[in-house]
Amino acid sequence: MSTIESVSHEQRLFAPPREFVAKANVKKADFDAMNPAAAADFTGFWAKLAREELVWHKPFMRTLDDSQAPFYKWFDDGVLNVSYNCLDRKLRSIAKGEAITQDVSTLENPAILDQLKQSL
């Protein structure tokens, strides 16, 4: 048992701005609906979500390795491209018209950057 006692007893709540809440990917009702599934099968819940929401180069077979707790490993036998999952998939979903292709070394040109921003 720890001998450190917390002296912080903060009780205030800070609600996010309505505009922020409106743009949330997961709405409160969705979150509330997911909680029972996560509570019933914690690793199964995260495995299902990872398979549905991420693109895997090599799919994982093991969801959680807790053999060296507290040093947990999630999806450690799988391989994914974080850049693709965070950026490329999003760009594909919002892209309009033809893509602008340009040598990376010339992207410092402000006109090209403006064209790129307008295409998104």
URKARA-V137715 format. One record per pair of residues at least 12 apart in sequence whose C-alpha atoms are under 6 Angstrom apart, sorted by the first residue. I is the first residue (numbers start at 1). J is the second residue. If there is no record, write none. Layout:
I&J + I&J
//
This chain:
47&63 + 56&80 + 57&79 + 57&80 + 58&78 + 58&79 + 59&78 + 60&75 + 60&77 + 60&78 + 62&75 + 63&75 + 95&120
//
